[in-house]
Amino acid sequence: MRTADRIMERCPPTGSCTIKHIQKEPTKDPVIKRLIVSVKPLTGAVARMQMGHRNIRRSPERPRFTSQMYRQH
């Protein structure tokens, strides 16, 4: 079974699955090896962004900026 097929089987319908949850298997295909190497930094960046977004939502509400243009006189 291909790795992509296993990812699709194990991911919840919400699509919140990460590649690290699948079992790793050795691959001899150089294209797949390069793809995996190039995707790792991207998945790490996405995970860091999601963690940052979660932290922002849990922080207390900040005062919102209001522009002088939109103030009513």
C-alpha positions as a LaTeX table, in Angstrom:
\begin{tabular}{lrrr}
\hline
Residue & $x$ (\AA) & $y$ (\AA) & $z$ (\AA) \\
\hline
Met1 & 0.00 & 0.00 & 0.00 \\
Arg2 & 1.30 & 3.46 & $-0.86$ \\
Thr3 & 2.04 & 6.00 & 1.86 \\
Ala4 & $-0.52$ & 8.43 & 0.45 \\
Asp5 & $-3.21$ & 5.74 & 0.63 \\
Arg6 & $-2.39$ & 5.06 & 4.29 \\
Ile7 & $-2.56$ & 8.77 & 5.07 \\
Met8 & $-6.03$ & 8.97 & 3.53 \\
Glu9 & $-7.20$ & 5.90 & 5.49 \\
Arg10 & $-5.99$ & 7.17 & 8.85 \\
Cys11 & $-6.92$ & 10.83 & 8.62 \\
Pro12 & $-10.15$ & 12.02 & 10.25 \\
Pro13 & $-12.74$ & 13.63 & 7.96 \\
Thr14 & $-11.76$ & 17.06 & 9.28 \\
Gly15 & $-8.41$ & 16.74 & 7.53 \\
Ser16 & $-6.42$ & 17.44 & 10.69 \\
Cys17 & $-4.01$ & 14.55 & 10.14 \\
Thr18 & $-0.27$ & 15.00 & 10.16 \\
Ile19 & 2.25 & 12.91 & 8.28 \\
Lys20 & 4.13 & 12.00 & 11.48 \\
His21 & 1.21 & 9.75 & 12.49 \\
Ile22 & 1.79 & 7.24 & 9.70 \\
Gln23 & 4.19 & 4.35 & 9.91 \\
Lys24 & 7.46 & 5.05 & 8.17 \\
Glu25 & 8.64 & 2.65 & 5.55 \\
Pro26 & 11.94 & 2.60 & 3.69 \\
Thr27 & 11.78 & 3.74 & 0.10 \\
Lys28 & 14.25 & 3.16 & $-2.70$ \\
Asp29 & 12.67 & 5.61 & $-5.12$ \\
Pro30 & 14.89 & 8.75 & $-5.27$ \\
Val31 & 11.94 & 10.96 & $-6.28$ \\
Ile32 & 10.00 & 9.94 & $-3.16$ \\
Lys33 & 13.09 & 10.49 & $-0.99$ \\
Arg34 & 13.52 & 14.03 & $-2.35$ \\
Leu35 & 9.82 & 14.72 & $-1.92$ \\
Ile36 & 9.92 & 13.64 & 1.73 \\
Val37 & 13.00 & 15.78 & 2.39 \\
Ser38 & 11.37 & 18.82 & 0.79 \\
Val39 & 8.04 & 18.38 & 2.61 \\
Lys40 & 9.47 & 18.06 & 6.14 \\
Pro41 & 10.31 & 21.78 & 6.56 \\
Leu42 & 6.88 & 22.71 & 5.20 \\
Thr43 & 5.03 & 20.45 & 7.63 \\
Gly44 & 7.15 & 21.82 & 10.48 \\
Ala45 & 6.32 & 25.39 & 9.50 \\
Val46 & 2.60 & 24.59 & 9.29 \\
Ala47 & 2.69 & 22.96 & 12.73 \\
Arg48 & 4.44 & 26.03 & 14.20 \\
Met49 & 1.89 & 28.33 & 12.58 \\
Gln50 & $-1.00$ & 26.28 & 13.98 \\
Met51 & 0.51 & 26.36 & 17.47 \\
Gly52 & 0.94 & 30.13 & 17.21 \\
His53 & $-2.65$ & 30.52 & 16.08 \\
Arg54 & $-3.89$ & 28.42 & 19.02 \\
Asn55 & $-1.87$ & 30.53 & 21.45 \\
Ile56 & $-3.29$ & 33.77 & 20.05 \\
Arg57 & $-6.87$ & 32.53 & 20.42 \\
Arg58 & $-6.29$ & 31.57 & 24.05 \\
Ser59 & $-4.70$ & 34.88 & 25.00 \\
Pro60 & $-6.90$ & 37.62 & 26.48 \\
Glu61 & $-8.73$ & 39.87 & 24.05 \\
Arg62 & $-6.57$ & 42.79 & 22.92 \\
Pro63 & $-8.04$ & 46.23 & 22.28 \\
Arg64 & $-8.82$ & 46.64 & 18.61 \\
Phe65 & $-7.28$ & 49.38 & 16.52 \\
Thr66 & $-9.78$ & 51.88 & 15.15 \\
Ser67 & $-8.75$ & 54.14 & 12.37 \\
Gln68 & $-9.45$ & 57.86 & 12.53 \\
Met69 & $-11.08$ & 57.56 & 9.10 \\
Tyr70 & $-13.88$ & 55.38 & 10.42 \\
Arg71 & $-14.74$ & 57.37 & 13.54 \\
Gln72 & $-18.09$ & 59.09 & 13.46 \\
His73 & $-18.15$ & 62.78 & 14.41 \\
\hline
\end{tabular}
